[in-house]
Amino acid sequence: MEERTFGAVMQELRKGKGLSQEELAFRSGLDRTYISLLERGLRVPTIATLFKVSAALDIRPEEFIARMNVQYQNENHGAA
């Protein structure tokens, strides 16, 4: 499920930056509960969400997507 992949990458990046869900929510202009739902794969992110979260995490959207691709491949085909 792509929602889980988005959430896993977002959570990894957020924790790597030492941010709480609340701080990421503040920086991205999104609600903290929405951040939590995204991380758990319970909401489908929009392209606007991708851009907001990427900006808040100081990463280019295309890099975020590239990380999602790696995560998705690892989840579905095992780590190489």
URKA-V544320 format. One record per pair of residues at least 12 apart in sequence whose C-alpha atoms are under 10 Angstrom apart, sorted by the first residue. I is the first residue (numbers start at 1). J is the second residue. If there is no record, write none. Layout:
# URKA-V544320
i->[I & I]
j->[J & J]
This chain:
# URKA-V544320
i->[1 & 1 & 1 & 1 & 1 & 2 & 2 & 2 & 2 & 2 & 2 & 2 & 3 & 3 & 3 & 3 & 3 & 3 & 3 & 3 & 3 & 4 & 4 & 4 & 4 & 4 & 4 & 4 & 4 & 4 & 4 & 4 & 5 & 5 & 5 & 5 & 5 & 5 & 5 & 5 & 5 & 5 & 5 & 5 & 5 & 6 & 6 & 6 & 6 & 6 & 6 & 6 & 6 & 6 & 6 & 6 & 6 & 6 & 6 & 6 & 7 & 7 & 7 & 7 & 7 & 7 & 7 & 7 & 7 & 7 & 7 & 7 & 8 & 8 & 8 & 8 & 8 & 8 & 8 & 8 & 9 & 9 & 9 & 9 & 9 & 9 & 9 & 9 & 9 & 10 & 10 & 10 & 10 & 10 & 10 & 10 & 10 & 10 & 10 & 10 & 11 & 11 & 11 & 11 & 11 & 11 & 12 & 13 & 13 & 13 & 13 & 13 & 13 & 14 & 14 & 14 & 16 & 17 & 17 & 19 & 20 & 21 & 21 & 21 & 21 & 21 & 22 & 22 & 23 & 24 & 24 & 24 & 24 & 25 & 25 & 25 & 26 & 27 & 27 & 27 & 27 & 27 & 28 & 28 & 28 & 28 & 28 & 28 & 28 & 28 & 28 & 29 & 29 & 29 & 29 & 30 & 30 & 30 & 35 & 35 & 47 & 50 & 50 & 50 & 51]
j->[41 & 44 & 72 & 75 & 76 & 41 & 44 & 45 & 68 & 69 & 71 & 72 & 37 & 38 & 39 & 40 & 41 & 42 & 43 & 44 & 45 & 37 & 38 & 39 & 40 & 41 & 42 & 43 & 44 & 68 & 71 & 72 & 38 & 39 & 40 & 41 & 65 & 67 & 68 & 69 & 70 & 71 & 72 & 73 & 75 & 38 & 39 & 40 & 41 & 43 & 44 & 45 & 50 & 64 & 65 & 67 & 68 & 69 & 71 & 72 & 35 & 36 & 37 & 38 & 39 & 40 & 41 & 42 & 43 & 44 & 45 & 68 & 38 & 39 & 40 & 41 & 67 & 68 & 71 & 72 & 39 & 64 & 65 & 67 & 68 & 69 & 70 & 71 & 72 & 24 & 35 & 38 & 39 & 50 & 53 & 54 & 57 & 64 & 67 & 68 & 24 & 35 & 36 & 38 & 39 & 40 & 39 & 54 & 57 & 58 & 59 & 64 & 67 & 53 & 56 & 57 & 57 & 57 & 58 & 57 & 32 & 33 & 34 & 35 & 36 & 39 & 35 & 36 & 56 & 52 & 53 & 56 & 57 & 52 & 53 & 56 & 56 & 52 & 53 & 55 & 56 & 57 & 49 & 50 & 51 & 52 & 53 & 54 & 55 & 56 & 57 & 49 & 52 & 53 & 56 & 49 & 52 & 53 & 49 & 53 & 61 & 62 & 64 & 65 & 64]
